[in-house]
Amino acid sequence: MLLLSAPPDHHTPLEDALAFLTGTGLVALSVQFLQGSGLITGQIAGLSLVFSYWGGQAFGLVFFLLNLPFYVFAIARMGWKFTLKTFAAVALLSVISEAMGHLVQIELSHPGLAAFLAGITAGTGLLVLFRHGATLGGIGIMALYIQDRLGIRAGLIQLGFDALVFLLAAFLFPAATVLWSLIGAVLLNVIITMNHRRDRYVAR
């Protein structure tokens, strides 16, 4: 019964498992849209893409490694349950994104379409994970903590960090690539800012 029913403000383990598959699957799909057009995004995923393009390393491996230091903060400030859920989501995204890289090939005729599709799929995927008590690590951990403690929207915090990522990208990529990537990242964070509010959704 624990797998099928829970209080209104909690999720069952089955609901969490399906949400993790849905959320990470959507974000992994967004990575394919970005890689298919040579675009990047913000947050730790954006840094991972920058390093994977620049150094030729696999996105999943770089993404997993860059997230490791943030777990110390998560354990201290957010608790073990949140940290373990986030670790599971990061590991699952790393595996799914690598699998998709071998099984899926996406070619889009315009980078603007790639930015749009990546923004809405990643934004929706992150929303699903947020609402089940997890993030994809990195700045997302700190953004949720600050939102819960200070009331500053997580999407706005992430957008501020993204500005630093795109500042770095401006030195490494053509201006058009950075511009379209930035549009996709803004769309992602607007989706999160508009839809992720504790006063509207309280289940964990």
FIKOLZA-1660 file (N, C-alpha, C; in steps of 0.1 Angstrom, whole numbers, plus 5000, padded with zeros to 4 digits):
% residues 204
   i   px   py   pz ch aa at
   1 5008 4988 5000  A  M  N
   1 5000 5000 5000  A  M CA
   1 5009 5013 5000  A  M  C
   2 5021 5012 5006  A  L  N
   2 5029 5023 5007  A  L CA
   2 5034 5028 4993  A  L  C
   3 5034 5018 4983  A  L  N
   3 5038 5022 4970  A  L CA
   3 5027 5029 4962  A  L  C
   4 5014 5027 4967  A  L  N
   4 5002 5032 4959  A  L CA
   4 4995 5043 4966  A  L  C
   5 4997 5046 4979  A  S  N
   5 4990 5056 4985  A  S CA
   5 4999 5064 4995  A  S  C
   6 4996 5077 4997  A  A  N
   6 5003 5085 5006  A  A CA
   6 4995 5097 5010  A  A  C
   7 4998 5104 5020  A  P  N
   7 4991 5116 5024  A  P CA
   7 4991 5126 5012  A  P  C
   8 4982 5136 5012  A  P  N
   8 4981 5145 5001  A  P CA
   8 4994 5153 4999  A  P  C
   9 5002 5156 5010  A  D  N
   9 5014 5164 5008  A  D CA
   9 5027 5156 5007  A  D  C
  10 5025 5143 5003  A  H  N
  10 5037 5134 5001  A  H CA
  10 5035 5126 4989  A  H  C
  11 5046 5121 4983  A  H  N
  11 5045 5112 4971  A  H CA
  11 5049 5098 4976  A  H  C
  12 5044 5088 4969  A  T  N
  12 5047 5075 4971  A  T CA
  12 5061 5072 4964  A  T  C
  13 5068 5061 4969  A  P  N
  13 5080 5057 4962  A  P CA
  13 5078 5054 4947  A  P  C
  14 5066 5049 4943  A  L  N
  14 5063 5046 4929  A  L CA
  14 5062 5059 4922  A  L  C
  15 5055 5069 4928  A  E  N
  15 5053 5082 4921  A  E CA
  15 5067 5089 4919  A  E  C
  16 5075 5088 4930  A  D  N
  16 5089 5094 4928  A  D CA
  16 5097 5087 4917  A  D  C
  17 5096 5074 4916  A  A  N
  17 5104 5066 4906  A  A CA
  17 5099 5071 4892  A  A  C
  18 5086 5071 4890  A  L  N
  18 5081 5075 4877  A  L CA
  18 5085 5090 4874  A  L  C
  19 5084 5098 4884  A  A  N
  19 5088 5112 4882  A  A CA
  19 5103 5114 4878  A  A  C
  20 5111 5106 4885  A  F  N
  20 5126 5107 4882  A  F CA
  20 5128 5102 4868  A  F  C
  21 5122 5092 4863  A  L  N
  21 5123 5087 4849  A  L CA
  21 5118 5098 4839  A  L  C
  22 5107 5104 4843  A  T  N
  22 5101 5114 4834  A  T CA
  22 5110 5127 4834  A  T  C
  23 5114 5132 4845  A  G  N
  23 5121 5144 4846  A  G CA
  23 5135 5142 4840  A  G  C
  24 5142 5132 4843  A  T  N
  24 5156 5130 4837  A  T CA
  24 5155 5127 4822  A  T  C
  25 5144 5120 4818  A  G  N
  25 5143 5117 4804  A  G CA
  25 5141 5129 4796  A  G  C
  26 5133 5139 4801  A  L  N
  26 5130 5151 4794  A  L CA
  26 5143 5160 4794  A  L  C
  27 5151 5160 4805  A  V  N
  27 5163 5168 4804  A  V CA
  27 5173 5161 4795  A  V  C
  28 5174 5148 4795  A  A  N
  28 5183 5141 4786  A  A CA
  28 5180 5144 4772  A  A  C
  29 5167 5145 4769  A  L  N
  29 5162 5148 4755  A  L CA
  29 5166 5163 4752  A  L  C
  30 5166 5172 4761  A  S  N
  30 5170 5186 4759  A  S CA
  30 5185 5186 4756  A  S  C
  31 5193 5177 4762  A  V  N
  31 5207 5177 4759  A  V CA
  31 5209 5173 4745  A  V  C
  32 5201 5164 4740  A  Q  N
  32 5202 5159 4726  A  Q CA
  32 5199 5171 4716  A  Q  C
  33 5189 5179 4719  A  F  N
  33 5185 5190 4711  A  F CA
  33 5197 5200 4711  A  F  C
  34 5203 5202 4722  A  L  N
  34 5215 5212 4723  A  L CA
  34 5227 5206 4715  A  L  C
  35 5230 5194 4718  A  Q  N
  35 5242 5188 4711  A  Q CA
  35 5240 5187 4696  A  Q  C
  36 5227 5185 4692  A  G  N
  36 5225 5183 4678  A  G CA
  36 5227 5196 4670  A  G  C
  37 5226 5208 4677  A  S  N
  37 5228 5221 4671  A  S CA
  37 5241 5228 4676  A  S  C
  38 5249 5221 4685  A  G  N
  38 5261 5227 4690  A  G CA
  38 5258 5238 4700  A  G  C
  39 5247 5238 4707  A  L  N
  39 5243 5248 4716  A  L CA
  39 5247 5244 4730  A  L  C
  40 5246 5253 4740  A  I  N
  40 5249 5250 4754  A  I CA
  40 5237 5255 4762  A  I  C
  41 5237 5253 4775  A  T  N
  41 5227 5258 4784  A  T CA
  41 5234 5263 4797  A  T  C
  42 5226 5267 4807  A  G  N
  42 5232 5272 4819  A  G CA
  42 5234 5261 4829  A  G  C
  43 5237 5266 4842  A  Q  N
  43 5239 5257 4853  A  Q CA
  43 5251 5248 4851  A  Q  C
  44 5251 5237 4859  A  I  N
  44 5262 5227 4858  A  I CA
  44 5261 5220 4845  A  I  C
  45 5248 5218 4840  A  A  N
  45 5247 5211 4827  A  A CA
  45 5253 5219 4816  A  A  C
  46 5252 5232 4817  A  G  N
  46 5259 5241 4807  A  G CA
  46 5274 5240 4808  A  G  C
  47 5279 5240 4820  A  L  N
  47 5294 5239 4822  A  L CA
  47 5298 5225 4816  A  L  C
  48 5290 5215 4819  A  S  N
  48 5294 5202 4814  A  S CA
  48 5294 5201 4799  A  S  C
  49 5285 5208 4792  A  L  N
  49 5285 5208 4778  A  L CA
  49 5297 5216 4773  A  L  C
  50 5300 5227 4779  A  V  N
  50 5312 5235 4775  A  V CA
  50 5324 5226 4776  A  V  C
  51 5326 5219 4787  A  F  N
  51 5338 5211 4789  A  F CA
  51 5338 5199 4779  A  F  C
  52 5326 5193 4776  A  S  N
  52 5325 5182 4767  A  S CA
  52 5328 5186 4753  A  S  C
  53 5324 5198 4749  A  Y  N
  53 5328 5203 4735  A  Y CA
  53 5342 5206 4735  A  Y  C
  54 5347 5212 4745  A  W  N
  54 5361 5217 4745  A  W CA
  54 5371 5206 4747  A  W  C
  55 5369 5197 4756  A  G  N
  55 5378 5186 4759  A  G CA
  55 5375 5173 4753  A  G  C
  56 5363 5171 4747  A  G  N
  56 5360 5159 4741  A  G CA
  56 5355 5148 4751  A  G  C
  57 5353 5152 4763  A  Q  N
  57 5348 5142 4773  A  Q CA
  57 5333 5140 4772  A  Q  C
  58 5329 5128 4776  A  A  N
  58 5314 5125 4776  A  A CA
  58 5307 5134 4785  A  A  C
  59 5295 5139 4781  A  F  N
  59 5287 5148 4789  A  F CA
  59 5283 5142 4802  A  F  C
  60 5278 5129 4802  A  G  N
  60 5274 5123 4814  A  G CA
  60 5284 5122 4824  A  G  C
  61 5296 5119 4821  A  L  N
  61 5307 5117 4830  A  L CA
  61 5311 5131 4836  A  L  C
  62 5312 5141 4828  A  V  N
  62 5316 5155 4833  A  V CA
  62 5305 5160 4842  A  V  C
  63 5292 5158 4838  A  F  N
  63 5281 5163 4846  A  F CA
  63 5281 5156 4860  A  F  C
  64 5283 5143 4860  A  F  N
  64 5284 5136 4873  A  F CA
  64 5295 5141 4882  A  F  C
  65 5307 5143 4876  A  L  N
  65 5318 5147 4884  A  L CA
  65 5317 5162 4890  A  L  C
  66 5312 5171 4881  A  L  N
  66 5310 5184 4886  A  L CA
  66 5300 5186 4897  A  L  C
  67 5291 5177 4898  A  N  N
  67 5281 5178 4908  A  N CA
  67 5286 5173 4922  A  N  C
  68 5296 5165 4922  A  L  N
  68 5300 5159 4935  A  L CA
  68 5303 5169 4946  A  L  C
  69 5309 5180 4944  A  P  N
  69 5312 5189 4956  A  P CA
  69 5299 5195 4962  A  P  C
  70 5288 5196 4954  A  F  N
  70 5276 5202 4959  A  F CA
  70 5268 5193 4968  A  F  C
  71 5272 5181 4969  A  Y  N
  71 5265 5172 4978  A  Y CA
  71 5268 5175 4992  A  Y  C
  72 5280 5180 4995  A  V  N
  72 5284 5184 5009  A  V CA
  72 5274 5195 5014  A  V  C
  73 5272 5205 5006  A  F  N
  73 5262 5215 5009  A  F CA
  73 5248 5210 5011  A  F  C
  74 5244 5201 5002  A  A  N
  74 5231 5195 5003  A  A CA
  74 5229 5187 5015  A  A  C
  75 5238 5179 5019  A  I  N
  75 5237 5171 5032  A  I CA
  75 5236 5181 5044  A  I  C
  76 5244 5191 5044  A  A  N
  76 5244 5200 5056  A  A CA
  76 5232 5209 5057  A  A  C
  77 5226 5213 5045  A  R  N
  77 5215 5223 5045  A  R CA
  77 5202 5217 5042  A  R  C
  78 5201 5206 5034  A  M  N
  78 5189 5201 5028  A  M CA
  78 5185 5187 5034  A  M  C
  79 5195 5180 5040  A  G  N
  79 5192 5168 5046  A  G CA
  79 5195 5156 5037  A  G  C
  80 5196 5144 5043  A  W  N
  80 5200 5132 5035  A  W CA
  80 5189 5128 5025  A  W  C
  81 5177 5129 5028  A  K  N
  81 5166 5125 5019  A  K CA
  81 5167 5132 5006  A  K  C
  82 5168 5146 5007  A  F  N
  82 5169 5154 4995  A  F CA
  82 5182 5151 4987  A  F  C
  83 5193 5149 4995  A  T  N
  83 5206 5146 4988  A  T CA
  83 5206 5133 4981  A  T  C
  84 5200 5123 4987  A  L  N
  84 5200 5110 4980  A  L CA
  84 5191 5110 4968  A  L  C
  85 5180 5117 4969  A  K  N
  85 5171 5119 4957  A  K CA
  85 5179 5126 4946  A  K  C
  86 5186 5137 4949  A  T  N
  86 5193 5144 4939  A  T CA
  86 5204 5136 4933  A  T  C
  87 5212 5129 4942  A  F  N
  87 5222 5120 4937  A  F CA
  87 5217 5110 4927  A  F  C
  88 5205 5104 4930  A  A  N
  88 5199 5094 4922  A  A CA
  88 5195 5100 4908  A  A  C
  89 5189 5113 4909  A  A  N
  89 5185 5119 4897  A  A CA
  89 5197 5123 4888  A  A  C
  90 5208 5128 4894  A  V  N
  90 5220 5131 4886  A  V CA
  90 5226 5118 4880  A  V  C
  91 5227 5107 4887  A  A  N
  91 5232 5095 4882  A  A CA
  91 5223 5090 4871  A  A  C
  92 5210 5091 4872  A  L  N
  92 5200 5086 4862  A  L CA
  92 5202 5094 4850  A  L  C
  93 5203 5108 4851  A  L  N
  93 5204 5116 4839  A  L CA
  93 5217 5113 4832  A  L  C
  94 5228 5110 4839  A  S  N
  94 5241 5107 4833  A  S CA
  94 5240 5095 4825  A  S  C
  95 5233 5085 4830  A  V  N
  95 5231 5072 4823  A  V CA
  95 5222 5074 4811  A  V  C
  96 5210 5080 4813  A  I  N
  96 5201 5082 4802  A  I CA
  96 5206 5090 4790  A  I  C
  97 5213 5101 4794  A  S  N
  97 5219 5110 4784  A  S CA
  97 5229 5103 4775  A  S  C
  98 5238 5095 4782  A  E  N
  98 5248 5087 4774  A  E CA
  98 5241 5077 4765  A  E  C
  99 5230 5070 4770  A  A  N
  99 5223 5060 4762  A  A CA
  99 5217 5067 4750  A  A  C
 100 5210 5079 4753  A  M  N
 100 5204 5086 4742  A  M CA
 100 5214 5090 4731  A  M  C
 101 5226 5094 4736  A  G  N
 101 5237 5097 4726  A  G CA
 101 5240 5087 4717  A  G  C
 102 5239 5074 4721  A  H  N
 102 5242 5063 4712  A  H CA
 102 5229 5058 4704  A  H  C
 103 5218 5061 4709  A  L  N
 103 5205 5056 4702  A  L CA
 103 5198 5066 4694  A  L  C
 104 5200 5079 4697  A  V  N
 104 5192 5090 4691  A  V CA
 104 5201 5100 4684  A  V  C
 105 5197 5103 4672  A  Q  N
 105 5204 5114 4664  A  Q CA
 105 5194 5124 4660  A  Q  C
 106 5196 5137 4665  A  I  N
 106 5187 5147 4662  A  I CA
 106 5194 5158 4653  A  I  C
 107 5188 5161 4642  A  E  N
 107 5193 5172 4634  A  E CA
 107 5181 5182 4631  A  E  C
 108 5184 5194 4635  A  L  N
 108 5174 5205 4634  A  L CA
 108 5179 5215 4624  A  L  C
 109 5170 5221 4616  A  S  N
 109 5175 5230 4605  A  S CA
 109 5178 5244 4610  A  S  C
 110 5174 5247 4623  A  H  N
 110 5177 5261 4628  A  H CA
 110 5180 5260 4643  A  H  C
 111 5190 5266 4647  A  P  N
 111 5194 5266 4662  A  P CA
 111 5183 5272 4671  A  P  C
 112 5175 5281 4665  A  G  N
 112 5164 5287 4673  A  G CA
 112 5154 5276 4677  A  G  C
 113 5151 5267 4668  A  L  N
 113 5142 5256 4672  A  L CA
 113 5148 5247 4683  A  L  C
 114 5161 5244 4681  A  A  N
 114 5168 5236 4691  A  A CA
 114 5167 5243 4705  A  A  C
 115 5169 5256 4705  A  A  N
 115 5169 5264 4718  A  A CA
 115 5155 5263 4724  A  A  C
 116 5145 5265 4716  A  F  N
 116 5131 5264 4721  A  F CA
 116 5128 5251 4726  A  F  C
 117 5130 5240 4719  A  L  N
 117 5127 5227 4723  A  L CA
 117 5135 5223 4736  A  L  C
 118 5148 5226 4736  A  A  N
 118 5156 5223 4748  A  A CA
 118 5151 5231 4760  A  A  C
 119 5147 5243 4758  A  G  N
 119 5143 5251 4769  A  G CA
 119 5130 5246 4776  A  G  C
 120 5120 5242 4768  A  I  N
 120 5108 5237 4773  A  I CA
 120 5109 5223 4779  A  I  C
 121 5117 5214 4772  A  T  N
 121 5119 5201 4777  A  T CA
 121 5127 5201 4790  A  T  C
 122 5137 5208 4791  A  A  N
 122 5145 5209 4803  A  A CA
 122 5138 5216 4814  A  A  C
 123 5131 5227 4811  A  G  N
 123 5123 5233 4822  A  G CA
 123 5112 5225 4827  A  G  C
 124 5105 5217 4819  A  T  N
 124 5095 5208 4824  A  T CA
 124 5101 5197 4832  A  T  C
 125 5112 5191 4827  A  G  N
 125 5118 5180 4834  A  G CA
 125 5123 5184 4848  A  G  C
 126 5129 5196 4849  A  L  N
 126 5133 5201 4862  A  L CA
 126 5122 5204 4871  A  L  C
 127 5111 5209 4866  A  L  N
 127 5099 5211 4874  A  L CA
 127 5094 5198 4880  A  L  C
 128 5094 5187 4872  A  V  N
 128 5090 5174 4877  A  V CA
 128 5099 5170 4889  A  V  C
 129 5112 5171 4887  A  L  N
 129 5121 5167 4898  A  L CA
 129 5120 5176 4910  A  L  C
 130 5118 5189 4908  A  F  N
 130 5117 5198 4920  A  F CA
 130 5105 5194 4928  A  F  C
 131 5094 5191 4921  A  R  N
 131 5081 5188 4928  A  R CA
 131 5082 5174 4935  A  R  C
 132 5092 5167 4932  A  H  N
 132 5094 5154 4939  A  H CA
 132 5106 5154 4948  A  H  C
 133 5110 5166 4953  A  G  N
 133 5121 5167 4963  A  G CA
 133 5135 5164 4958  A  G  C
 134 5138 5168 4945  A  A  N
 134 5151 5165 4940  A  A CA
 134 5155 5176 4930  A  A  C
 135 5168 5177 4927  A  T  N
 135 5172 5186 4917  A  T CA
 135 5182 5178 4908  A  T  C
 136 5188 5185 4899  A  L  N
 136 5199 5179 4891  A  L CA
 136 5213 5184 4896  A  L  C
 137 5213 5187 4909  A  G  N
 137 5225 5190 4916  A  G CA
 137 5230 5204 4913  A  G  C
 138 5242 5207 4916  A  G  N
 138 5248 5220 4913  A  G CA
 138 5241 5232 4919  A  G  C
 139 5240 5242 4911  A  I  N
 139 5233 5254 4915  A  I CA
 139 5219 5252 4919  A  I  C
 140 5212 5242 4913  A  G  N
 140 5198 5239 4916  A  G CA
 140 5196 5236 4931  A  G  C
 141 5206 5230 4937  A  I  N
 141 5205 5227 4952  A  I CA
 141 5205 5240 4959  A  I  C
 142 5214 5249 4956  A  M  N
 142 5215 5262 4963  A  M CA
 142 5203 5271 4960  A  M  C
 143 5198 5270 4948  A  A  N
 143 5186 5278 4944  A  A CA
 143 5174 5274 4952  A  A  C
 144 5171 5261 4953  A  L  N
 144 5160 5256 4961  A  L CA
 144 5161 5260 4976  A  L  C
 145 5173 5259 4981  A  Y  N
 145 5176 5263 4995  A  Y CA
 145 5173 5277 4997  A  Y  C
 146 5178 5286 4988  A  I  N
 146 5176 5300 4990  A  I CA
 146 5161 5304 4988  A  I  C
 147 5155 5297 4979  A  Q  N
 147 5140 5300 4977  A  Q CA
 147 5132 5297 4989  A  Q  C
 148 5135 5285 4995  A  D  N
 148 5128 5281 5007  A  D CA
 148 5131 5290 5019  A  D  C
 149 5143 5295 5020  A  R  N
 149 5147 5303 5032  A  R CA
 149 5144 5318 5030  A  R  C
 150 5147 5323 5018  A  L  N
 150 5146 5337 5016  A  L CA
 150 5135 5342 5007  A  L  C
 151 5128 5332 5000  A  G  N
 151 5117 5335 4992  A  G CA
 151 5121 5341 4978  A  G  C
 152 5134 5340 4975  A  I  N
 152 5138 5344 4961  A  I CA
 152 5136 5333 4952  A  I  C
 153 5129 5335 4941  A  R  N
 153 5126 5324 4931  A  R CA
 153 5138 5317 4926  A  R  C
 154 5137 5304 4926  A  A  N
 154 5148 5295 4922  A  A CA
 154 5152 5298 4907  A  A  C
 155 5142 5301 4899  A  G  N
 155 5145 5304 4885  A  G CA
 155 5154 5316 4883  A  G  C
 156 5151 5326 4892  A  L  N
 156 5159 5339 4891  A  L CA
 156 5174 5336 4896  A  L  C
 157 5175 5328 4906  A  I  N
 157 5189 5325 4911  A  I CA
 157 5196 5317 4900  A  I  C
 158 5190 5308 4894  A  Q  N
 158 5197 5300 4884  A  Q CA
 158 5200 5309 4872  A  Q  C
 159 5191 5318 4869  A  L  N
 159 5194 5327 4857  A  L CA
 159 5207 5336 4860  A  L  C
 160 5209 5340 4873  A  G  N
 160 5221 5347 4876  A  G CA
 160 5233 5339 4874  A  G  C
 161 5233 5326 4878  A  F  N
 161 5244 5318 4876  A  F CA
 161 5247 5315 4861  A  F  C
 162 5236 5314 4854  A  D  N
 162 5237 5312 4840  A  D CA
 162 5244 5323 4833  A  D  C
 163 5243 5335 4838  A  A  N
 163 5250 5346 4832  A  A CA
 163 5265 5344 4832  A  A  C
 164 5270 5338 4843  A  L  N
 164 5284 5335 4844  A  L CA
 164 5288 5325 4834  A  L  C
 165 5280 5314 4832  A  V  N
 165 5283 5304 4823  A  V CA
 165 5284 5309 4808  A  V  C
 166 5274 5318 4805  A  F  N
 166 5274 5323 4791  A  F CA
 166 5285 5334 4789  A  F  C
 167 5289 5340 4800  A  L  N
 167 5301 5349 4799  A  L CA
 167 5313 5341 4795  A  L  C
 168 5315 5329 4801  A  L  N
 168 5326 5320 4797  A  L CA
 168 5324 5315 4783  A  L  C
 169 5312 5312 4780  A  A  N
 169 5309 5306 4766  A  A CA
 169 5312 5317 4755  A  A  C
 170 5311 5330 4759  A  A  N
 170 5313 5340 4749  A  A CA
 170 5327 5340 4744  A  A  C
 171 5337 5335 4752  A  F  N
 171 5351 5335 4748  A  F CA
 171 5354 5322 4740  A  F  C
 172 5345 5312 4740  A  L  N
 172 5348 5299 4734  A  L CA
 172 5339 5296 4722  A  L  C
 173 5328 5303 4720  A  F  N
 173 5319 5299 4709  A  F CA
 173 5315 5311 4701  A  F  C
 174 5310 5309 4689  A  P  N
 174 5306 5320 4681  A  P CA
 174 5294 5328 4687  A  P  C
 175 5293 5340 4684  A  A  N
 175 5282 5349 4690  A  A CA
 175 5268 5343 4688  A  A  C
 176 5266 5338 4676  A  A  N
 176 5252 5333 4673  A  A CA
 176 5249 5321 4682  A  A  C
 177 5259 5312 4684  A  T  N
 177 5257 5301 4692  A  T CA
 177 5254 5305 4707  A  T  C
 178 5261 5314 4712  A  V  N
 178 5259 5319 4725  A  V CA
 178 5245 5326 4727  A  V  C
 179 5241 5333 4716  A  L  N
 179 5228 5340 4717  A  L CA
 179 5216 5331 4717  A  L  C
 180 5217 5321 4708  A  W  N
 180 5206 5311 4708  A  W CA
 180 5206 5303 4720  A  W  C
 181 5217 5299 4725  A  S  N
 181 5218 5292 4738  A  S CA
 181 5212 5299 4749  A  S  C
 182 5215 5312 4750  A  L  N
 182 5210 5321 4760  A  L CA
 182 5195 5322 4760  A  L  C
 183 5189 5323 4748  A  I  N
 183 5175 5323 4747  A  I CA
 183 5168 5311 4752  A  I  C
 184 5174 5299 4749  A  G  N
 184 5169 5287 4755  A  G CA
 184 5170 5286 4770  A  G  C
 185 5181 5291 4775  A  A  N
 185 5183 5291 4790  A  A CA
 185 5173 5300 4797  A  A  C
 186 5171 5312 4791  A  V  N
 186 5161 5321 4796  A  V CA
 186 5147 5315 4797  A  V  C
 187 5143 5308 4786  A  L  N
 187 5130 5302 4785  A  L CA
 187 5129 5291 4796  A  L  C
 188 5140 5283 4798  A  L  N
 188 5140 5273 4808  A  L CA
 188 5137 5279 4822  A  L  C
 189 5144 5290 4825  A  N  N
 189 5143 5296 4838  A  N CA
 189 5130 5304 4840  A  N  C
 190 5124 5309 4829  A  V  N
 190 5111 5315 4830  A  V CA
 190 5100 5305 4833  A  V  C
 191 5102 5293 4827  A  I  N
 191 5092 5282 4830  A  I CA
 191 5093 5278 4845  A  I  C
 192 5105 5277 4851  A  I  N
 192 5106 5274 4865  A  I CA
 192 5101 5285 4874  A  I  C
 193 5105 5298 4870  A  T  N
 193 5101 5309 4879  A  T CA
 193 5086 5310 4879  A  T  C
 194 5079 5308 4868  A  M  N
 194 5064 5309 4868  A  M CA
 194 5057 5298 4874  A  M  C
 195 5063 5286 4874  A  N  N
 195 5056 5274 4878  A  N CA
 195 5060 5268 4892  A  N  C
 196 5072 5271 4896  A  H  N
 196 5077 5264 4909  A  H CA
 196 5075 5274 4920  A  H  C
 197 5064 5272 4928  A  R  N
 197 5061 5281 4939  A  R CA
 197 5056 5272 4950  A  R  C
 198 5062 5273 4962  A  R  N
 198 5058 5265 4974  A  R CA
 198 5044 5268 4978  A  R  C
 199 5039 5280 4976  A  D  N
 199 5025 5283 4980  A  D CA
 199 5015 5277 4970  A  D  C
 200 5019 5272 4959  A  R  N
 200 5010 5266 4949  A  R CA
 200 5012 5250 4949  A  R  C
 201 5023 5245 4953  A  Y  N
 201 5026 5231 4952  A  Y CA
 201 5034 5227 4964  A  Y  C
 202 5028 5219 4973  A  V  N
 202 5035 5217 4986  A  V CA
 202 5039 5202 4988  A  V  C
 203 5035 5193 4979  A  A  N
 203 5038 5179 4980  A  A CA
 203 5052 5176 4979  A  A  C
 204 5057 5166 4987  A  R  N
 204 5072 5163 4987  A  R CA
 204 5073 5148 4985  A  R  C
% end
